[in-house]
Amino acid sequence: MIQQALDFLRQGGYALYVWSAFGMTFLLLIMEVIQLRRSRRTILTRVGRLVRLRTPRPKSTTKTKAPAGPLGEPRGEQR
């Protein structure tokens, strides 16, 4: 039984090639999962920002002054 297991691991003399191919495949699959999780997190963050930008803010009940022009004068008044 042990001899059969060793024969399986040796892969008929091609063990280095076979097991390195399996290792590389599993490594790339794990890297793909990590990359997909990062991308998902980034996309969800960007969508959240877009949603916050597009939702209207509630208007305040206090009166605000018009923004000042380049010389400190209100924009509505010109001399």
Biopython code that builds the backbone (N, CA, C, O; Angstrom):
import numpy as np
from Bio.PDB.StructureBuilder import StructureBuilder

atoms = [
    (1, "MET", "N", (0.829, -1.195, 0.000)),
    (1, "MET", "CA", (0.000, 0.000, 0.000)),
    (1, "MET", "C", (0.876, 1.263, 0.000)),
    (1, "MET", "O", (0.598, 2.219, -0.724)),
    (2, "ILE", "N", (1.926, 1.255, 0.812)),
    (2, "ILE", "CA", (2.835, 2.395, 0.852)),
    (2, "ILE", "C", (3.532, 2.529, -0.498)),
    (2, "ILE", "O", (3.744, 3.640, -0.984)),
    (3, "GLN", "N", (3.882, 1.410, -1.095)),
    (3, "GLN", "CA", (4.547, 1.435, -2.383)),
    (3, "GLN", "C", (3.638, 2.057, -3.453)),
    (3, "GLN", "O", (4.116, 2.788, -4.320)),
    (4, "GLN", "N", (2.339, 1.773, -3.395)),
    (4, "GLN", "CA", (1.395, 2.351, -4.361)),
    (4, "GLN", "C", (1.303, 3.867, -4.175)),
    (4, "GLN", "O", (1.216, 4.612, -5.152)),
    (5, "ALA", "N", (1.323, 4.318, -2.921)),
    (5, "ALA", "CA", (1.263, 5.750, -2.647)),
    (5, "ALA", "C", (2.514, 6.446, -3.182)),
    (5, "ALA", "O", (2.428, 7.521, -3.776)),
    (6, "LEU", "N", (3.670, 5.831, -2.968)),
    (6, "LEU", "CA", (4.908, 6.410, -3.468)),
    (6, "LEU", "C", (4.933, 6.435, -4.993)),
    (6, "LEU", "O", (5.402, 7.402, -5.594)),
    (7, "ASP", "N", (4.433, 5.382, -5.612)),
    (7, "ASP", "CA", (4.361, 5.361, -7.072)),
    (7, "ASP", "C", (3.452, 6.473, -7.589)),
    (7, "ASP", "O", (3.740, 7.113, -8.601)),
    (8, "PHE", "N", (2.352, 6.688, -6.875)),
    (8, "PHE", "CA", (1.443, 7.762, -7.271)),
    (8, "PHE", "C", (2.143, 9.119, -7.171)),
    (8, "PHE", "O", (2.025, 9.952, -8.069)),
    (9, "LEU", "N", (2.875, 9.335, -6.066)),
    (9, "LEU", "CA", (3.564, 10.614, -5.871)),
    (9, "LEU", "C", (4.684, 10.819, -6.879)),
    (9, "LEU", "O", (4.968, 11.957, -7.253)),
    (10, "ARG", "N", (5.315, 9.766, -7.320)),
    (10, "ARG", "CA", (6.407, 9.875, -8.292)),
    (10, "ARG", "C", (5.892, 10.149, -9.698)),
    (10, "ARG", "O", (6.632, 10.668, -10.534)),
    (11, "GLN", "N", (4.659, 9.814, -9.969)),
    (11, "GLN", "CA", (4.018, 10.073, -11.254)),
    (11, "GLN", "C", (4.824, 9.531, -12.436)),
    (11, "GLN", "O", (4.944, 10.186, -13.472)),
    (12, "GLY", "N", (5.368, 8.338, -12.268)),
    (12, "GLY", "CA", (6.088, 7.689, -13.358)),
    (12, "GLY", "C", (7.337, 8.440, -13.777)),
    (12, "GLY", "O", (7.730, 8.374, -14.942)),
    (13, "GLY", "N", (7.969, 9.151, -12.861)),
    (13, "GLY", "CA", (9.191, 9.878, -13.174)),
    (13, "GLY", "C", (8.960, 11.334, -13.543)),
    (13, "GLY", "O", (9.920, 12.075, -13.757)),
    (14, "TYR", "N", (7.712, 11.755, -13.621)),
    (14, "TYR", "CA", (7.379, 13.138, -13.986)),
    (14, "TYR", "C", (6.828, 13.931, -12.798)),
    (14, "TYR", "O", (6.055, 14.872, -12.981)),
    (15, "ALA", "N", (7.219, 13.555, -11.603)),
    (15, "ALA", "CA", (6.657, 14.158, -10.393)),
    (15, "ALA", "C", (6.906, 15.660, -10.329)),
    (15, "ALA", "O", (5.999, 16.422, -9.993)),
    (16, "LEU", "N", (8.117, 16.093, -10.645)),
    (16, "LEU", "CA", (8.433, 17.522, -10.556)),
    (16, "LEU", "C", (7.524, 18.333, -11.485)),
    (16, "LEU", "O", (6.977, 19.359, -11.079)),
    (17, "TYR", "N", (7.369, 17.890, -12.686)),
    (17, "TYR", "CA", (6.521, 18.589, -13.648)),
    (17, "TYR", "C", (5.050, 18.571, -13.210)),
    (17, "TYR", "O", (4.383, 19.606, -13.208)),
    (18, "VAL", "N", (4.555, 17.387, -12.841)),
    (18, "VAL", "CA", (3.145, 17.234, -12.495)),
    (18, "VAL", "C", (2.798, 18.043, -11.257)),
    (18, "VAL", "O", (1.822, 18.792, -11.265)),
    (19, "TRP", "N", (3.590, 17.903, -10.182)),
    (19, "TRP", "CA", (3.234, 18.567, -8.934)),
    (19, "TRP", "C", (3.479, 20.072, -9.007)),
    (19, "TRP", "O", (2.766, 20.842, -8.364)),
    (20, "SER", "N", (4.466, 20.497, -9.772)),
    (20, "SER", "CA", (4.644, 21.951, -9.925)),
    (20, "SER", "C", (3.496, 22.547, -10.738)),
    (20, "SER", "O", (3.083, 23.679, -10.486)),
    (21, "ALA", "N", (2.978, 21.794, -11.711)),
    (21, "ALA", "CA", (1.827, 22.285, -12.478)),
    (21, "ALA", "C", (0.596, 22.405, -11.578)),
    (21, "ALA", "O", (-0.143, 23.387, -11.651)),
    (22, "PHE", "N", (0.383, 21.393, -10.724)),
    (22, "PHE", "CA", (-0.737, 21.477, -9.784)),
    (22, "PHE", "C", (-0.544, 22.654, -8.828)),
    (22, "PHE", "O", (-1.485, 23.401, -8.560)),
    (23, "GLY", "N", (0.673, 22.816, -8.316)),
    (23, "GLY", "CA", (0.950, 23.910, -7.382)),
    (23, "GLY", "C", (0.725, 25.267, -8.019)),
    (23, "GLY", "O", (0.140, 26.157, -7.403)),
    (24, "MET", "N", (1.186, 25.428, -9.245)),
    (24, "MET", "CA", (1.018, 26.703, -9.946)),
    (24, "MET", "C", (-0.464, 26.985, -10.196)),
    (24, "MET", "O", (-0.914, 28.123, -10.065)),
    (25, "THR", "N", (-1.208, 25.964, -10.550)),
    (25, "THR", "CA", (-2.643, 26.135, -10.798)),
    (25, "THR", "C", (-3.361, 26.591, -9.534)),
    (25, "THR", "O", (-4.153, 27.533, -9.567)),
    (26, "PHE", "N", (-3.079, 25.921, -8.422)),
    (26, "PHE", "CA", (-3.741, 26.299, -7.177)),
    (26, "PHE", "C", (-3.301, 27.684, -6.710)),
    (26, "PHE", "O", (-4.114, 28.442, -6.181)),
    (27, "LEU", "N", (-2.031, 28.021, -6.898)),
    (27, "LEU", "CA", (-1.554, 29.350, -6.536)),
    (27, "LEU", "C", (-2.274, 30.435, -7.338)),
    (27, "LEU", "O", (-2.689, 31.454, -6.786)),
    (28, "LEU", "N", (-2.415, 30.207, -8.638)),
    (28, "LEU", "CA", (-3.104, 31.185, -9.484)),
    (28, "LEU", "C", (-4.588, 31.291, -9.140)),
    (28, "LEU", "O", (-5.161, 32.378, -9.201)),
    (29, "LEU", "N", (-5.201, 30.190, -8.786)),
    (29, "LEU", "CA", (-6.610, 30.237, -8.372)),
    (29, "LEU", "C", (-6.781, 31.046, -7.088)),
    (29, "LEU", "O", (-7.727, 31.823, -6.961)),
    (30, "ILE", "N", (-5.879, 30.867, -6.155)),
    (30, "ILE", "CA", (-5.954, 31.629, -4.903)),
    (30, "ILE", "C", (-5.723, 33.119, -5.178)),
    (30, "ILE", "O", (-6.414, 33.971, -4.619)),
    (31, "MET", "N", (-4.750, 33.429, -6.039)),
    (31, "MET", "CA", (-4.505, 34.828, -6.388)),
    (31, "MET", "C", (-5.712, 35.446, -7.088)),
    (31, "MET", "O", (-6.021, 36.619, -6.879)),
    (32, "GLU", "N", (-6.389, 34.662, -7.912)),
    (32, "GLU", "CA", (-7.589, 35.157, -8.603)),
    (32, "GLU", "C", (-8.692, 35.507, -7.605)),
    (32, "GLU", "O", (-9.354, 36.535, -7.744)),
    (33, "VAL", "N", (-8.886, 34.662, -6.613)),
    (33, "VAL", "CA", (-9.911, 34.925, -5.594)),
    (33, "VAL", "C", (-9.568, 36.200, -4.827)),
    (33, "VAL", "O", (-10.446, 37.021, -4.564)),
    (34, "ILE", "N", (-8.295, 36.366, -4.467)),
    (34, "ILE", "CA", (-7.880, 37.574, -3.743)),
    (34, "ILE", "C", (-8.108, 38.810, -4.599)),
    (34, "ILE", "O", (-8.610, 39.821, -4.110)),
    (35, "GLN", "N", (-7.744, 38.735, -5.864)),
    (35, "GLN", "CA", (-7.935, 39.882, -6.769)),
    (35, "GLN", "C", (-9.413, 40.215, -6.937)),
    (35, "GLN", "O", (-9.784, 41.389, -6.952)),
    (36, "LEU", "N", (-10.253, 39.205, -7.062)),
    (36, "LEU", "CA", (-11.689, 39.445, -7.208)),
    (36, "LEU", "C", (-12.268, 40.101, -5.964)),
    (36, "LEU", "O", (-13.131, 40.972, -6.072)),
    (37, "ARG", "N", (-11.813, 39.700, -4.797)),
    (37, "ARG", "CA", (-12.309, 40.320, -3.564)),
    (37, "ARG", "C", (-11.891, 41.783, -3.483)),
    (37, "ARG", "O", (-12.680, 42.638, -3.079)),
    (38, "ARG", "N", (-10.654, 42.068, -3.868)),
    (38, "ARG", "CA", (-10.204, 43.472, -3.867)),
    (38, "ARG", "C", (-11.004, 44.306, -4.855)),
    (38, "ARG", "O", (-11.417, 45.423, -4.545)),
    (39, "SER", "N", (-11.217, 43.765, -6.031)),
    (39, "SER", "CA", (-11.977, 44.499, -7.050)),
    (39, "SER", "C", (-13.402, 44.746, -6.580)),
    (39, "SER", "O", (-13.942, 45.835, -6.771)),
    (40, "ARG", "N", (-14.005, 43.751, -5.973)),
    (40, "ARG", "CA", (-15.375, 43.896, -5.473)),
    (40, "ARG", "C", (-15.446, 45.003, -4.426)),
    (40, "ARG", "O", (-16.354, 45.834, -4.450)),
    (41, "ARG", "N", (-14.492, 45.009, -3.518)),
    (41, "ARG", "CA", (-14.468, 46.025, -2.471)),
    (41, "ARG", "C", (-14.311, 47.415, -3.075)),
    (41, "ARG", "O", (-14.974, 48.359, -2.646)),
    (42, "THR", "N", (-13.432, 47.544, -4.073)),
    (42, "THR", "CA", (-13.219, 48.836, -4.730)),
    (42, "THR", "C", (-14.476, 49.294, -5.455)),
    (42, "THR", "O", (-14.850, 50.464, -5.376)),
    (43, "ILE", "N", (-15.124, 48.380, -6.158)),
    (43, "ILE", "CA", (-16.338, 48.732, -6.901)),
    (43, "ILE", "C", (-17.441, 49.151, -5.942)),
    (43, "ILE", "O", (-18.133, 50.138, -6.191)),
    (44, "LEU", "N", (-17.615, 48.412, -4.846)),
    (44, "LEU", "CA", (-18.653, 48.783, -3.886)),
    (44, "LEU", "C", (-18.376, 50.147, -3.254)),
    (44, "LEU", "O", (-19.306, 50.911, -2.995)),
    (45, "THR", "N", (-17.119, 50.451, -3.009)),
    (45, "THR", "CA", (-16.765, 51.764, -2.465)),
    (45, "THR", "C", (-17.115, 52.865, -3.463)),
    (45, "THR", "O", (-17.690, 53.887, -3.090)),
    (46, "ARG", "N", (-16.766, 52.653, -4.727)),
    (46, "ARG", "CA", (-17.068, 53.667, -5.751)),
    (46, "ARG", "C", (-18.563, 53.845, -5.943)),
    (46, "ARG", "O", (-19.036, 54.971, -6.094)),
    (47, "VAL", "N", (-19.311, 52.758, -5.939)),
    (47, "VAL", "CA", (-20.769, 52.864, -6.087)),
    (47, "VAL", "C", (-21.355, 53.601, -4.891)),
    (47, "VAL", "O", (-22.262, 54.418, -5.049)),
    (48, "GLY", "N", (-20.848, 53.321, -3.700)),
    (48, "GLY", "CA", (-21.321, 54.035, -2.513)),
    (48, "GLY", "C", (-21.081, 55.528, -2.624)),
    (48, "GLY", "O", (-21.939, 56.328, -2.250)),
    (49, "ARG", "N", (-19.916, 55.910, -3.137)),
    (49, "ARG", "CA", (-19.628, 57.340, -3.322)),
    (49, "ARG", "C", (-20.578, 57.956, -4.328)),
    (49, "ARG", "O", (-21.083, 59.058, -4.116)),
    (50, "LEU", "N", (-20.824, 57.252, -5.424)),
    (50, "LEU", "CA", (-21.744, 57.784, -6.440)),
    (50, "LEU", "C", (-23.150, 57.953, -5.876)),
    (50, "LEU", "O", (-23.817, 58.949, -6.155)),
    (51, "VAL", "N", (-23.593, 57.000, -5.098)),
    (51, "VAL", "CA", (-24.936, 57.091, -4.511)),
    (51, "VAL", "C", (-25.011, 58.288, -3.575)),
    (51, "VAL", "O", (-25.993, 59.029, -3.584)),
    (52, "ARG", "N", (-23.962, 58.477, -2.760)),
    (52, "ARG", "CA", (-23.962, 59.629, -1.847)),
    (52, "ARG", "C", (-23.937, 60.940, -2.615)),
    (52, "ARG", "O", (-24.562, 61.913, -2.193)),
    (53, "LEU", "N", (-23.226, 60.984, -3.736)),
    (53, "LEU", "CA", (-23.176, 62.218, -4.519)),
    (53, "LEU", "C", (-24.501, 62.521, -5.202)),
    (53, "LEU", "O", (-24.857, 63.687, -5.371)),
    (54, "ARG", "N", (-25.219, 61.508, -5.589)),
    (54, "ARG", "CA", (-26.458, 61.718, -6.349)),
    (54, "ARG", "C", (-27.687, 61.904, -5.481)),
    (54, "ARG", "O", (-28.702, 62.402, -5.966)),
    (55, "THR", "N", (-27.632, 61.524, -4.223)),
    (55, "THR", "CA", (-28.794, 61.729, -3.365)),
    (55, "THR", "C", (-28.839, 63.195, -2.952)),
    (55, "THR", "O", (-27.827, 63.756, -2.530)),
    (56, "PRO", "N", (-30.005, 63.813, -3.071)),
    (56, "PRO", "CA", (-30.104, 65.236, -2.712)),
    (56, "PRO", "C", (-29.969, 65.419, -1.206)),
    (56, "PRO", "O", (-30.481, 64.632, -0.410)),
    (57, "ARG", "N", (-29.273, 66.465, -0.854)),
    (57, "ARG", "CA", (-29.117, 66.779, 0.562)),
    (57, "ARG", "C", (-30.347, 67.549, 1.031)),
    (57, "ARG", "O", (-30.910, 68.339, 0.273)),
    (58, "PRO", "N", (-30.760, 67.328, 2.258)),
    (58, "PRO", "CA", (-31.903, 68.107, 2.757)),
    (58, "PRO", "C", (-31.512, 69.576, 2.883)),
    (58, "PRO", "O", (-30.422, 69.906, 3.351)),
    (59, "LYS", "N", (-32.415, 70.442, 2.462)),
    (59, "LYS", "CA", (-32.136, 71.876, 2.516)),
    (59, "LYS", "C", (-32.300, 72.365, 3.945)),
    (59, "LYS", "O", (-33.209, 71.944, 4.659)),
    (60, "SER", "N", (-31.415, 73.252, 4.349)),
    (60, "SER", "CA", (-31.484, 73.777, 5.709)),
    (60, "SER", "C", (-32.552, 74.871, 5.766)),
    (60, "SER", "O", (-32.882, 75.478, 4.747)),
    (61, "THR", "N", (-33.076, 75.110, 6.935)),
    (61, "THR", "CA", (-34.128, 76.098, 7.108)),
    (61, "THR", "C", (-33.559, 77.486, 7.369)),
    (61, "THR", "O", (-34.303, 78.466, 7.335)),
    (62, "THR", "N", (-32.275, 77.593, 7.627)),
    (62, "THR", "CA", (-31.679, 78.910, 7.873)),
    (62, "THR", "C", (-31.350, 79.570, 6.544)),
    (62, "THR", "O", (-31.024, 78.903, 5.563)),
    (63, "LYS", "N", (-31.441, 80.891, 6.533)),
    (63, "LYS", "CA", (-31.136, 81.631, 5.320)),
    (63, "LYS", "C", (-29.625, 81.784, 5.212)),
    (63, "LYS", "O", (-28.936, 82.058, 6.195)),
    (64, "THR", "N", (-29.140, 81.605, 4.020)),
    (64, "THR", "CA", (-27.711, 81.764, 3.795)),
    (64, "THR", "C", (-27.489, 82.916, 2.836)),
    (64, "THR", "O", (-28.345, 83.225, 2.007)),
    (65, "LYS", "N", (-26.341, 83.544, 2.955)),
    (65, "LYS", "CA", (-25.992, 84.637, 2.067)),
    (65, "LYS", "C", (-25.527, 84.066, 0.738)),
    (65, "LYS", "O", (-25.067, 82.927, 0.653)),
    (66, "ALA", "N", (-25.657, 84.882, -0.289)),
    (66, "ALA", "CA", (-25.142, 84.479, -1.600)),
    (66, "ALA", "C", (-23.626, 84.443, -1.514)),
    (66, "ALA", "O", (-23.032, 85.244, -0.792)),
    (67, "PRO", "N", (-22.988, 83.529, -2.239)),
    (67, "PRO", "CA", (-21.523, 83.456, -2.177)),
    (67, "PRO", "C", (-20.899, 84.740, -2.702)),
    (67, "PRO", "O", (-21.406, 85.365, -3.634)),
    (68, "ALA", "N", (-19.807, 85.110, -2.094)),
    (68, "ALA", "CA", (-19.135, 86.354, -2.459)),
    (68, "ALA", "C", (-18.427, 86.208, -3.793)),
    (68, "ALA", "O", (-17.967, 85.125, -4.156)),
    (69, "GLY", "N", (-18.349, 87.307, -4.512)),
    (69, "GLY", "CA", (-17.647, 87.339, -5.782)),
    (69, "GLY", "C", (-16.145, 87.424, -5.557)),
    (69, "GLY", "O", (-15.673, 87.245, -4.435)),
    (70, "PRO", "N", (-15.393, 87.697, -6.615)),
    (70, "PRO", "CA", (-13.934, 87.712, -6.486)),
    (70, "PRO", "C", (-13.410, 88.838, -5.605)),
    (70, "PRO", "O", (-12.321, 88.709, -5.046)),
    (71, "LEU", "N", (-14.141, 89.932, -5.462)),
    (71, "LEU", "CA", (-13.672, 91.055, -4.644)),
    (71, "LEU", "C", (-14.411, 91.136, -3.314)),
    (71, "LEU", "O", (-14.361, 92.170, -2.648)),
    (72, "GLY", "N", (-15.081, 90.091, -2.924)),
    (72, "GLY", "CA", (-15.789, 90.086, -1.664)),
    (72, "GLY", "C", (-17.186, 90.641, -1.743)),
    (72, "GLY", "O", (-17.882, 90.701, -0.730)),
    (73, "GLU", "N", (-17.624, 91.055, -2.934)),
    (73, "GLU", "CA", (-18.967, 91.586, -3.102)),
    (73, "GLU", "C", (-19.926, 90.450, -3.409)),
    (73, "GLU", "O", (-19.533, 89.460, -4.026)),
    (74, "PRO", "N", (-21.163, 90.576, -2.991)),
    (74, "PRO", "CA", (-22.123, 89.547, -3.366)),
    (74, "PRO", "C", (-22.259, 89.471, -4.886)),
    (74, "PRO", "O", (-22.160, 90.493, -5.565)),
    (75, "ARG", "N", (-22.479, 88.308, -5.412)),
    (75, "ARG", "CA", (-22.510, 88.120, -6.849)),
    (75, "ARG", "C", (-23.688, 88.808, -7.526)),
    (75, "ARG", "O", (-23.581, 89.208, -8.685)),
    (76, "GLY", "N", (-24.781, 88.951, -6.842)),
    (76, "GLY", "CA", (-25.968, 89.552, -7.455)),
    (76, "GLY", "C", (-25.817, 91.037, -7.667)),
    (76, "GLY", "O", (-26.484, 91.599, -8.536)),
    (77, "GLU", "N", (-24.978, 91.681, -6.917)),
    (77, "GLU", "CA", (-24.829, 93.134, -7.014)),
    (77, "GLU", "C", (-23.565, 93.453, -7.789)),
    (77, "GLU", "O", (-22.488, 92.923, -7.516)),
    (78, "GLN", "N", (-23.728, 94.334, -8.763)),
    (78, "GLN", "CA", (-22.559, 94.780, -9.523)),
    (78, "GLN", "C", (-22.542, 96.292, -9.515)),
    (78, "GLN", "O", (-23.595, 96.927, -9.463)),
    (79, "ARG", "N", (-21.373, 96.866, -9.565)),
    (79, "ARG", "CA", (-21.257, 98.323, -9.546)),
    (79, "ARG", "C", (-20.907, 98.843, -10.897)),
    (79, "ARG", "O", (-20.767, 100.053, -11.075)),
]
sb = StructureBuilder()
sb.init_structure("model")
sb.init_model(0)
sb.init_chain("A")
sb.init_seg("    ")
for serial, (resi, resn, name, xyz) in enumerate(atoms, 1):
    if name == "N":
        sb.init_residue(resn, " ", resi, " ")
    sb.init_atom(name, np.array(xyz, "f"), 0.0, 1.0, " ", f" {name:<3s}", serial, name[0])
structure = sb.get_structure()
